[in-house]
């Protein structure tokens, strides 16, 4: 194809588009209206964020007292479930519990969140599910909460843990975030106390079985360390995580979605593209049909 022909074809395209400009304008209006309806009728979603840092209570002040005893009675301490471990491992364990199905389902059950999470399936007047034979399950509630509402991430460089709750109610989003932090601290505190009590009980039984002075002293140091750890667990509220920045209700203007301006711009752009494409396609079809009739 020569340059003049290409120029003529381009001119025809421009003329075709200009002659059908009102169809393109109509397409832009329809698309923009559709996107605007979604933007303004959809419930806005807000994000509440809390920043945490590992508390590291289990190691504070206990490493020195444990290391010597573990050196002498490593096998016995292992049987008792005692080890120096690491702050990173304890943090990862706490995060795994926080994300776990059992922990999340307990939170949903205690807070009676199933009707809140699945409002479309809940009859608020009758206080029952609209489909009693097929109500939403806790497993479904966990998947929804863990996949669409709660996000937990850890910066390996700084060690900071960020938990975000995205929900249409600003106050509930902040309350849930802070409640989850309090619950995971209480859960890890309870586990640490139970583990320490079990270890002390085991060591006391082993102490009765030996008459070797050196072994008795090492066991006594292990028992003392476990008692200190249990004491710390009992008096420390922020056992697993310390709150660096508490979750607060976001402002009304601080919406995560929908982004209204972006949706309006996207609607008008897609409407223009769709309108031009339809005009050109209609012109091509008209030419094609005319060629067939010849």
Secondary structure, 3 states (H helix, E strand, C coil): CCHHHHHHHHHHHHHHHHHCHHHHHHHHHHHHHHHHHHHHHCCCEEEEEEEEEECCCCCCCCHHHHHHHHHHCHHHHHHCCCCCCCHHHHHHHHHHHHHCHHHHHHHHHHCCCHHHHCHHHEECCCCEECCHHHCCCHHHHHHHHHHHHEEEEECCCCCEEEEEEEECCHHHHHHHHHHHHHHHHHHHHHHHHHHHHHHHHHHHHHHHHCCCHHHHHHHHHHHHHHHHHHHHHHHCCCCCEEEEECCCCCCCCCEEECCHHHHHHHHHHHHHHHHHHHHHHHHHHHHHHHHHHC
